[in-house]
Amino acid sequence: MNAWTSPEYPGRGLAVGRDADGVPFFAYWLTGRSPASQSRELVVNDRELIVRDTSGGPVDDLRHYTAATRGDDWFILGNGTQVAALTATRATHPDLQLALRQLTYEPDPPIRTPRITASAVLRDDELTDVVVGSARAYGGAPELTEHPSVYLARIAPGTAVTTTTYDGTATAITTNGRPVTVDVSRSWASVTDAIWASLTPSLRVAVVTVRLDRDIFADVRTAAR
C-alpha cells in the first residue's frame, strides 16, 4: 500500500511511525473546502503544534486548536480540543484507548467529523505503547459514538499508523477515522513532500512532519499553500 495515497478530500490527517532508517516521526495535515478552513497555518513551538487562524476572524474551536503536545517521553496528536483535554489528564489517565471512549465526534451535524487522536511513549528512537484511534459516529445509529483504535506495543522501522477524518470527495464527504498500518519506505524528511503531493491542490492547506528523537519539536519539515 502507498502510505500517502489520499482521497480527494481527507479533511485532517495524522500518521505516527518510524522511517526506513528507524527514525521516529509524526505527520499532521490540513485540507479545507471553505475560505475559513483554508485560512489556517500550522505553528510549531518547542512542545506544541498549533492550528492557527490567518484571516483575523474569530477563533473557532473546530478549526483552531492545539494539534500536538509532548512531555519528556510522550506526545499526543489530534484534530481538535481533545488534545489539550487528554494532555491535562494524562498523568492520571495515561491509557489513551480508555480515554478515547470518553470522547464523541465533533458537533458539526450533519457531517459529524471524527475526532482523530494518536499517542506514543518515546524511548530514544523507539515508539512504544502507540495508540491511534478516533471517536466517530456509528453508521447504523449516528447519534451513538464508536471508537475504533489500534494499539502497537512497538512500531518497527519502515512502519506507520495513519488515519484521516474523511475518505470521500469535497462534494460527497464520507467520514473515516479508522486507523490503518502502512509501509514507510522513505526518509522521515521526505514524508511532508509526499503527503503534500498526494493532496488535491485546490484543497490542501498545510502539512508538517516532526522528528521525535529530539527533546523538543526542533527538527521539522513543513509545506503550506
C-alpha positions as semicolon CSV with decimal commas, in nm:
position;residue;x (nm);y (nm);z (nm)
1;M;0,000;0,000;0,000
2;N;0,120;0,353;-0,078
3;A;0,122;0,520;0,262
4;W;0,039;0,864;0,126
5;T;-0,230;0,793;-0,133
6;S;-0,504;1,039;-0,044
7;P;-0,875;1,061;-0,122
8;E;-0,987;1,383;-0,288
9;Y;-1,091;1,530;0,045
10;P;-0,923;1,372;0,351
11;G;-1,008;1,662;0,584
12;R;-0,740;1,636;0,850
13;G;-0,493;1,352;0,875
14;L;-0,223;1,216;1,100
15;A;0,044;0,949;1,092
16;V;0,281;0,811;1,356
17;G;0,570;0,586;1,266
18;R;0,937;0,518;1,200
19;D;1,101;0,567;0,866
20;A;1,310;0,313;0,679
21;D;1,612;0,401;0,894
22;G;1,416;0,369;1,218
23;V;1,378;0,744;1,285
24;P;1,052;0,812;1,475
25;F;0,819;1,083;1,346
26;F;0,465;1,208;1,330
27;A;0,293;1,390;1,045
28;Y;-0,017;1,608;1,053
29;W;-0,200;1,769;0,764
30;L;-0,489;2,004;0,691
31;T;-0,717;2,041;0,391
32;G;-1,017;2,270;0,357
33;R;-1,313;2,346;0,133
34;S;-1,414;2,689;0,263
35;P;-1,211;3,012;0,274
36;A;-1,224;2,995;0,655
37;S;-1,079;2,642;0,659
38;Q;-0,812;2,739;0,410
39;S;-0,713;3,045;0,617
40;R;-0,510;2,843;0,866
41;E;-0,148;2,765;0,939
42;L;0,049;2,515;1,144
43;V;0,271;2,677;1,406
44;V;0,543;2,462;1,564
45;N;0,657;2,555;1,914
46;D;0,905;2,366;2,133
47;R;0,643;2,127;2,270
48;E;0,323;2,223;2,092
49;L;0,181;2,222;1,742
50;I;-0,090;2,487;1,695
51;V;-0,350;2,521;1,420
52;R;-0,395;2,898;1,393
53;D;-0,625;3,130;1,200
54;T;-0,462;3,358;0,943
55;S;-0,768;3,563;0,843
56;G;-0,803;3,777;1,154
57;G;-1,152;3,638;1,213
58;P;-1,298;3,488;1,530
59;V;-1,148;3,176;1,686
60;D;-1,343;2,858;1,614
61;D;-1,260;2,555;1,830
62;L;-1,338;2,321;1,542
63;R;-1,076;2,486;1,319
64;H;-0,825;2,640;1,562
65;Y;-0,673;2,425;1,837
66;T;-0,360;2,266;1,982
67;A;-0,288;1,973;1,749
68;A;0,007;1,820;1,939
69;T;0,174;1,833;2,279
70;R;0,470;1,648;2,422
71;G;0,634;1,572;2,751
72;D;0,977;1,434;2,825
73;D;0,887;1,088;2,696
74;W;0,544;1,109;2,531
75;F;0,335;1,300;2,281
76;I;-0,034;1,340;2,194
77;L;-0,156;1,437;1,847
78;G;-0,505;1,506;1,715
79;N;-0,751;1,722;1,527
80;G;-0,921;1,924;1,799
81;T;-0,965;2,033;2,158
82;Q;-0,937;1,674;2,278
83;V;-0,557;1,707;2,256
84;A;-0,548;1,971;2,531
85;A;-0,803;1,776;2,737
86;L;-0,612;1,448;2,709
87;T;-0,286;1,624;2,790
88;A;-0,436;1,772;3,107
89;T;-0,550;1,430;3,231
90;R;-0,261;1,218;3,106
91;A;-0,090;1,192;3,446
92;T;-0,397;1,027;3,599
93;H;-0,535;0,853;3,287
94;P;-0,237;0,757;3,068
95;D;-0,419;0,484;2,872
96;L;-0,532;0,663;2,557
97;Q;-0,752;0,379;2,437
98;L;-0,961;0,410;2,753
99;A;-0,953;0,791;2,744
100;L;-1,080;0,796;2,386
101;R;-1,400;0,628;2,500
102;Q;-1,495;0,947;2,683
103;L;-1,494;1,143;2,356
104;T;-1,757;1,189;2,091
105;Y;-1,737;1,320;1,735
106;E;-1,728;1,691;1,658
107;P;-2,052;1,889;1,700
108;D;-2,087;1,971;1,330
109;P;-2,402;1,794;1,205
110;P;-2,481;1,659;0,956
111;I;-2,115;1,568;0,887
112;R;-2,023;1,452;1,239
113;T;-1,648;1,480;1,185
114;P;-1,448;1,215;1,373
115;R;-1,203;1,322;1,641
116;I;-0,879;1,150;1,541
117;T;-0,606;1,111;1,802
118;A;-0,267;0,944;1,846
119;S;-0,023;0,898;2,132
120;A;0,303;0,716;2,200
121;V;0,580;0,682;2,454
122;L;0,925;0,791;2,334
123;R;1,237;0,594;2,424
124;D;1,539;0,711;2,221
125;D;1,447;0,613;1,864
126;E;1,169;0,377;1,976
127;L;0,795;0,442;1,973
128;T;0,617;0,224;2,228
129;D;0,262;0,199;2,361
130;V;0,138;0,352;2,037
131;V;-0,234;0,424;2,009
132;V;-0,412;0,568;1,707
133;G;-0,789;0,593;1,717
134;S;-1,097;0,805;1,683
135;A;-1,439;0,892;1,814
136;R;-1,678;0,867;1,518
137;A;-2,048;0,842;1,455
138;Y;-2,178;0,486;1,443
139;G;-2,301;0,411;1,093
140;G;-2,628;0,244;1,182
141;A;-2,721;0,493;1,456
142;P;-2,526;0,818;1,414
143;E;-2,642;0,955;1,748
144;L;-2,408;0,695;1,901
145;T;-2,027;0,704;1,904
146;E;-1,787;0,423;1,817
147;H;-1,416;0,421;1,898
148;P;-1,202;0,224;1,652
149;S;-0,837;0,217;1,758
150;V;-0,508;0,037;1,701
151;Y;-0,254;-0,039;1,974
152;L;0,107;-0,133;1,900
153;A;0,346;-0,219;2,180
154;R;0,625;-0,109;1,947
155;I;0,645;0,034;1,596
156;A;0,903;-0,136;1,374
157;P;1,121;0,061;1,130
158;G;0,953;0,131;0,798
159;T;0,603;0,131;0,951
160;A;0,340;0,394;1,034
161;V;-0,018;0,407;1,155
162;T;-0,234;0,667;0,986
163;T;-0,592;0,790;0,964
164;T;-0,791;1,082;0,824
165;T;-1,119;1,242;0,922
166;Y;-1,274;1,193;0,576
167;D;-1,246;0,946;0,292
168;G;-1,452;1,090;0,010
169;T;-1,481;1,391;-0,218
170;A;-1,534;1,759;-0,142
171;T;-1,895;1,734;-0,255
172;A;-1,973;1,389;-0,114
173;I;-1,797;1,372;0,224
174;T;-1,752;1,028;0,377
175;T;-1,626;1,011;0,735
176;N;-1,329;0,790;0,817
177;G;-1,135;0,781;1,146
178;R;-1,034;0,418;1,107
179;P;-0,659;0,368;1,162
180;V;-0,454;0,157;0,922
181;T;-0,094;0,035;0,932
182;V;0,117;0,120;0,627
183;D;0,470;0,072;0,500
184;V;0,710;0,369;0,500
185;S;0,993;0,314;0,254
186;R;1,126;0,670;0,261
187;S;1,310;0,903;0,498
188;W;1,102;1,093;0,754
189;A;1,230;1,418;0,597
190;S;1,059;1,334;0,267
191;V;0,721;1,248;0,419
192;T;0,592;1,608;0,410
193;D;0,656;1,641;0,037
194;A;0,497;1,302;-0,029
195;I;0,181;1,390;0,162
196;W;0,164;1,738;0,006
197;A;0,192;1,592;-0,343
198;S;-0,090;1,346;-0,269
199;L;-0,338;1,619;-0,170
200;T;-0,576;1,787;-0,415
201;P;-0,409;2,124;-0,491
202;S;-0,728;2,330;-0,452
203;L;-0,796;2,181;-0,107
204;R;-0,456;2,148;0,055
205;V;-0,367;2,387;0,340
206;A;-0,061;2,267;0,533
207;V;0,150;1,963;0,626
208;V;0,412;1,917;0,896
209;T;0,636;1,622;0,981
210;V;0,816;1,624;1,316
211;R;1,116;1,412;1,407
212;L;1,060;1,265;1,752
213;D;1,405;1,155;1,875
214;R;1,468;1,509;1,999
215;D;1,374;1,668;2,333
216;I;1,154;1,925;2,157
217;F;0,981;1,976;1,823
218;A;1,302;2,119;1,677
219;D;1,354;1,915;1,360
220;V;1,053;1,959;1,131
221;R;0,959;1,974;0,765
222;T;0,660;2,182;0,653
223;A;0,462;2,268;0,342
224;A;0,183;2,525;0,310
225;R;-0,034;2,694;0,049
